[in-house]
Amino acid sequence: MSKKEKVIIIGAGAAGYFTAINAKEKNPDLDITILEKGKDVLQKVKISGGGRCNVTNACFDPKELVKFYPRGEKELLGPFHQFMTGDTFQWFDDRGVPLKIEDDDRVFPEANTSQAIIDCFQNAVDNLGIKVLTNHGVNSVCKNNNKWLVKTKEKAFEVDKVVIAAGSSKKVWELCETLNHTVINPVPSLFTFNIKDKRLTDLLGVSVPNATVNIIGTKLEASGPLLITHWGISGPAVLKLSAFGARILADKNYQYNVEVNWLSRPTDKILNVLLNLKKKEPRKTVALRSPFTEISKRLWERFVLFSGIQSTQNWADLNNRQLEELSNQLTKGNYNANGRTTFKEEFVTAGGVDLKEINFKRFESKHHKNLFLVGEVINIDAVTGGFNFQNAWTGGYICAKALSEIN
């Protein structure tokens, strides 16, 4: 008869549930308890993807997938060869939750609601006899001979193995520091750029399908859809840039200049288009219609105005300086960013337990045997699009395999 080992998982989020379920399925003799400091569980799953839960992303090559992780790219390559996007599809499908791929490669449950994922997890822990205790914030974790002593305000637990899966939590990071782990100072990731500029005023909701955005004075650049908001600019291009530039932009105290190429095309090519329009449509009013399908009429009118072109001028009336300025507005727009606005669906941070202190073959601490760390508690984060959840599934699965082994 196998030994019945006790496991505590700190954090009732995606990583905690996924770890618990897989570990119990692999080894039914494990006695697993999940501890959650609040009264609710799986809150991030609930609100992800606008309440639909962006489960993963349809990138099926580990070498390509790791490129979406500003922190953790090197460390996740091996784990992704063990549990990958395709495995995530299979895992949920096996449990009656088929997934679908949308046009932007984001992946959601076919049911189109995060409740499908929550119900899947909740049913699994109920059926497997995994205990979930809410209002059990952990105050301390310490070694007690060959056991671990985990104390909450309510109770003390003596267990064989501990998994820290509590996400981005200051208190949990302080707990990790008491266990001799180094915590990389957390800074915000996935945020929008606060820009007050008359060129963007009152254009809330206007978007372009593929802009290129770069932070002037750095090598940071990203391309993708861009959205004008009431506080500045957002969309995948900006969010990706904020993720890869999280530390650089924090060091700048979120004050920097942004260059936007609204068409993701070279300035000289756009200038040639404008020169040809002057020849082909000399009598047409410049401000009346955007010659670029990607640029809406409202946005085009704004660029025309700020290029020193009057609303009544025809193409034939424009001099070279005006044409050059218009091409620059379209491809080299310089905007001053001052501050940030958190992208609330994601609320991701760059920071956490130093990756050098984790054995990624098991997601186990290099400092302590039978102490595991998964999810955003470690210094791994990704761009928006389901990648942070994939990190949780992969880490949880590999950690579960290690938990299922009897010491």
C-alpha positions in Angstrom: 0.0 0.0 0.0 1.4 3.4 -1.0 2.2 6.1 1.5 -0.6 8.8 1.7 1.3 12.1 1.3 -0.2 15.4 2.2 0.1 18.4 -0.2 -0.8 22.0 0.4 -1.3 24.3 -2.6 -1.3 28.0 -1.8 -3.6 29.8 -4.2 -6.9 28.8 -5.7 -6.3 30.2 -9.2 -5.7 28.6 -12.5 -2.2 27.3 -11.7 -3.3 26.0 -8.3 -6.4 24.1 -9.5 -4.6 22.7 -12.6 -1.7 21.4 -10.5 -4.0 19.8 -7.9 -6.2 18.1 -10.5 -3.4 16.6 -12.5 -1.5 15.5 -9.3 -4.5 13.8 -7.9 -5.3 12.1 -11.2 -1.8 10.8 -11.4 -1.7 9.6 -7.8 -5.1 9.2 -6.2 -3.4 8.5 -2.8 -2.3 12.1 -2.5 -4.2 14.2 0.2 -4.4 17.6 -1.5 -5.7 20.8 0.1 -5.9 24.2 -1.8 -5.7 27.3 0.4 -7.2 30.6 -0.8 -6.8 33.9 1.2 -10.1 35.3 -0.1 -13.7 34.1 -0.2 -13.7 33.5 -4.0 -11.7 31.1 -6.2 -10.6 31.3 -9.9 -11.3 35.0 -10.1 -8.8 35.7 -12.9 -10.2 32.8 -14.9 -13.7 34.4 -14.5 -12.8 37.8 -15.9 -10.2 36.8 -18.5 -11.0 37.5 -22.1 -14.0 39.7 -21.3 -15.6 36.9 -19.3 -14.9 34.2 -22.0 -11.5 33.0 -20.7 -8.7 33.2 -23.1 -7.4 29.7 -22.4 -4.3 29.7 -24.6 -3.0 30.8 -28.0 -3.0 28.8 -31.2 0.8 28.7 -31.4 1.9 25.1 -31.7 5.7 25.3 -32.0 7.6 25.6 -28.7 10.4 27.6 -30.3 7.8 30.1 -31.5 5.7 30.1 -28.4 8.5 31.1 -26.0 9.0 34.3 -28.0 5.8 35.7 -26.5 7.4 35.6 -23.0 9.6 38.7 -22.2 10.7 36.9 -19.1 10.9 33.1 -19.1 11.7 32.5 -22.8 14.7 30.4 -22.2 13.4 28.6 -19.2 10.0 27.6 -20.8 11.4 25.9 -23.9 12.0 22.6 -22.2 8.7 22.6 -20.3 6.8 23.4 -23.5 8.2 20.2 -25.0 6.4 18.3 -22.2 3.1 20.1 -22.1 2.1 22.4 -25.0 -0.8 24.2 -26.6 -2.0 21.0 -28.3 -1.9 19.2 -24.9 -4.1 22.0 -23.5 -6.7 21.4 -26.2 -6.6 17.7 -25.5 -6.8 18.2 -21.7 -10.0 20.3 -21.8 -11.6 18.2 -24.6 -11.1 15.1 -22.6 -13.1 16.7 -19.8 -16.0 17.9 -22.0 -14.8 21.4 -22.6 -13.9 21.7 -26.4 -11.9 24.8 -27.3 -12.1 27.0 -30.4 -9.5 29.2 -32.2 -10.5 32.7 -33.2 -9.2 34.8 -36.1 -6.5 36.4 -34.0 -5.3 33.0 -32.7 -6.7 33.4 -29.3 -8.3 30.3 -27.9 -11.6 30.2 -26.0 -14.0 27.5 -24.8 -16.6 26.7 -27.5 -19.2 27.6 -24.8 -17.9 31.2 -25.1 -17.9 31.7 -21.3 -15.3 31.4 -18.6 -17.9 29.5 -16.5 -17.2 26.4 -18.6 -13.6 26.4 -17.4 -14.6 27.2 -13.8 -17.2 24.4 -13.8 -14.6 22.0 -15.3 -12.1 22.7 -12.5 -14.7 22.7 -9.7 -16.3 19.4 -10.8 -12.8 17.8 -11.0 -11.8 18.9 -7.5 -15.1 17.7 -6.1 -15.0 14.4 -7.9 -11.3 13.8 -6.9 -11.9 14.8 -3.2 -9.5 17.8 -3.3 -10.3 20.1 -0.4 -10.5 23.9 -1.2 -10.4 26.1 1.9 -11.3 29.8 1.3 -10.5 32.6 3.8 -7.3 30.8 4.6 -4.5 33.3 3.9 -1.1 31.7 4.7 0.9 33.5 7.3 4.0 31.3 7.3 5.7 28.3 5.7 8.6 26.6 7.4 10.5 23.4 7.6 9.6 21.1 10.4 12.1 18.2 10.3 11.2 16.4 7.0 7.8 18.0 6.9 6.4 21.5 6.1 4.4 23.5 8.6 2.0 25.8 6.9 0.1 28.3 9.2 -3.0 30.3 8.4 -4.9 32.4 10.9 -7.4 29.5 11.1 -5.2 26.5 11.3 -1.8 24.9 11.0 -1.1 22.1 8.5 1.8 19.7 8.6 2.4 18.4 5.1 4.9 16.6 2.9 4.9 19.0 0.0 4.0 22.6 -0.6 3.1 24.3 -3.9 3.1 28.1 -4.1 0.7 29.1 -6.9 -0.7 32.4 -5.6 0.2 34.6 -8.5 1.3 38.2 -8.2 1.0 38.8 -4.5 3.2 41.0 -2.4 2.5 38.9 0.7 3.3 35.6 -1.0 6.5 37.1 -2.4 7.5 38.1 1.1 6.7 34.5 2.2 9.1 33.3 -0.6 11.8 35.6 0.8 11.5 34.0 4.2 12.4 30.7 2.4 15.6 32.2 1.1 14.3 32.9 -2.3 15.2 36.1 -4.2 12.3 38.1 -5.5 12.9 40.3 -8.6 11.2 43.6 -7.8 7.7 43.5 -9.5 6.7 46.2 -12.0 3.6 46.5 -14.1 3.4 44.8 -17.4 0.6 44.9 -20.0 -0.5 48.5 -19.7 -1.7 51.2 -22.1 0.2 54.4 -22.9 -1.3 57.6 -21.4 -0.9 60.3 -24.2 -2.6 63.7 -24.2 -2.2 65.0 -27.8 -4.6 67.1 -29.8 -4.1 64.8 -32.8 -5.9 62.0 -30.8 -8.5 64.1 -28.9 -12.1 62.9 -29.4 -11.1 59.9 -31.5 -12.1 57.4 -28.9 -12.6 53.9 -30.5 -10.7 54.7 -33.7 -8.3 51.9 -34.6 -5.9 50.8 -37.3 -5.3 47.1 -38.1 -1.5 47.1 -38.2 0.6 49.9 -36.7 4.3 49.8 -35.7 5.1 51.5 -32.4 8.5 52.1 -31.0 9.9 53.8 -27.9 12.3 56.6 -29.1 15.8 56.1 -27.8 15.4 52.4 -27.2 15.3 49.2 -29.3 11.7 48.5 -28.2 9.4 48.1 -31.2 6.1 46.2 -31.8 3.6 45.9 -34.5 -0.1 45.0 -34.5 -3.6 46.5 -34.1 -3.7 49.9 -32.4 -6.6 51.5 -30.7 -7.1 55.1 -29.7 -8.7 55.4 -26.2 -9.8 58.4 -24.1 -6.5 58.2 -22.2 -4.1 57.6 -25.1 -3.3 54.5 -27.2 -3.9 50.8 -26.5 -4.3 47.5 -28.5 -2.1 44.5 -29.0 0.9 46.5 -30.4 1.0 48.8 -27.3 0.4 45.9 -24.8 3.2 43.8 -26.4 5.5 46.8 -26.2 4.6 47.4 -22.6 5.3 43.8 -21.7 8.8 43.7 -23.4 9.6 47.2 -22.1 8.2 46.8 -18.6 11.4 47.4 -16.8 12.8 50.0 -19.1 9.6 52.0 -19.0 9.4 51.7 -15.2 13.0 53.1 -15.0 11.8 56.0 -17.1 9.0 56.6 -14.6 6.5 56.1 -17.5 7.6 59.3 -19.2 8.9 58.7 -22.8 8.3 59.5 -26.4 6.5 57.1 -28.7 6.8 57.0 -32.5 3.9 55.6 -34.4 3.9 54.3 -38.0 0.1 54.1 -38.5 0.6 52.1 -41.7 3.6 50.0 -40.9 5.1 51.1 -44.2 8.3 53.1 -45.1 7.9 56.9 -45.1 9.3 57.2 -48.7 6.7 54.7 -50.1 3.9 56.7 -48.4 5.3 59.9 -49.8 5.3 58.4 -53.3 1.6 57.5 -52.9 0.9 61.1 -51.9 2.9 62.5 -54.9 1.0 60.2 -57.3 -2.3 61.4 -55.8 -1.3 65.0 -56.5 -0.8 64.0 -60.2 -3.8 61.7 -60.6 -6.4 63.5 -58.5 -5.3 67.2 -58.6 -8.8 68.7 -58.2 -10.0 66.5 -55.3 -10.1 67.9 -51.8 -7.3 66.3 -49.7 -9.3 66.1 -46.4 -12.4 64.7 -48.0 -11.3 61.0 -48.3 -8.5 58.9 -46.9 -6.5 57.2 -49.7 -5.5 54.4 -47.2 -8.2 51.9 -46.3 -6.4 51.3 -42.9 -6.9 55.0 -41.9 -10.5 56.1 -41.1 -11.8 59.4 -42.4 -11.7 61.0 -38.9 -8.1 60.0 -38.3 -7.1 61.1 -41.9 -8.7 64.5 -41.3 -6.7 64.9 -38.2 -3.4 64.1 -39.9 -4.2 66.5 -42.8 -5.0 69.3 -40.3 -1.7 68.8 -38.4 0.3 68.8 -41.6 -0.7 72.4 -42.1 -3.2 71.6 -44.9 -6.4 73.5 -45.0 -9.7 71.6 -45.1 -10.6 73.1 -48.5 -7.2 72.5 -50.3 -7.0 70.2 -53.3 -4.1 67.8 -54.0 -2.8 70.2 -56.6 -2.5 73.0 -54.1 0.0 71.1 -51.9 3.7 71.9 -51.9 6.4 69.4 -51.2 6.8 70.4 -47.5 3.1 69.7 -46.8 3.3 66.3 -48.6 6.4 65.4 -46.6 4.8 66.5 -43.3 1.7 64.4 -44.1 3.8 61.3 -44.8 5.7 61.9 -41.5 2.4 62.2 -39.6 1.4 58.9 -41.1 4.6 57.1 -40.5 6.7 59.0 -37.9 4.2 60.5 -35.5 5.9 61.5 -32.3 3.8 61.4 -29.2 4.7 62.1 -25.6 3.6 59.4 -23.1 3.2 60.3 -19.4 1.9 57.6 -17.2 0.2 54.3 -17.8 -3.3 52.7 -17.4 -3.4 49.1 -16.3 -5.0 46.7 -18.8 -7.4 45.4 -16.1 -8.4 42.1 -17.8 -4.8 41.0 -17.5 -3.2 42.8 -14.5 0.1 41.1 -15.1 3.3 42.0 -13.4 6.9 41.5 -14.5 8.7 40.2 -11.4 8.7 37.4 -8.9 10.9 34.6 -7.7 14.3 34.6 -9.5 14.2 32.0 -12.3 17.8 30.8 -11.4 16.3 29.4 -8.2 13.8 27.1 -9.9 14.4 23.6 -11.3 12.2 23.8 -14.5 12.2 20.0 -15.0 10.0 19.8 -11.9 9.1 23.5 -11.1 10.7 22.8 -7.8 12.8 25.1 -5.6 16.5 24.6 -5.9 16.8 25.7 -2.2 14.2 23.3 -0.7 13.2 19.8 -1.7 9.4 19.4 -1.9 8.7 23.1 -2.3 7.3 23.9 -5.7 6.4 27.2 -7.4 4.1 27.6 -10.5 2.4 30.4 -12.3 3.1 34.1 -11.9 4.7 33.8 -8.5 7.9 33.3 -10.4 9.5 35.8 -12.7 7.6 34.7 -15.9 5.1 36.8 -17.8 3.8 37.1 -21.3 2.1 39.3 -23.8 -1.7 39.3 -23.9 -3.5 36.6 -25.9 -3.7 33.5 -23.6 0.1 33.0 -23.1 0.0 33.6 -19.3 -2.6 30.9 -18.9 -0.5 28.5 -21.0 2.4 29.1 -18.6 0.1 28.1 -15.7 -1.1 24.9 -17.5 2.5 23.9 -18.4 3.9 24.6 -15.0 1.0 23.0 -13.2 1.2 19.8 -15.3 5.0 19.3 -14.8 4.7 20.2 -11.1 1.8 17.7 -10.8 4.1 14.9 -12.2 6.7 15.7 -9.6 4.1 15.8 -6.8 2.7 12.4 -7.8 6.1 10.7 -7.1 6.2 9.1 -3.7 9.4 10.1 -1.8 
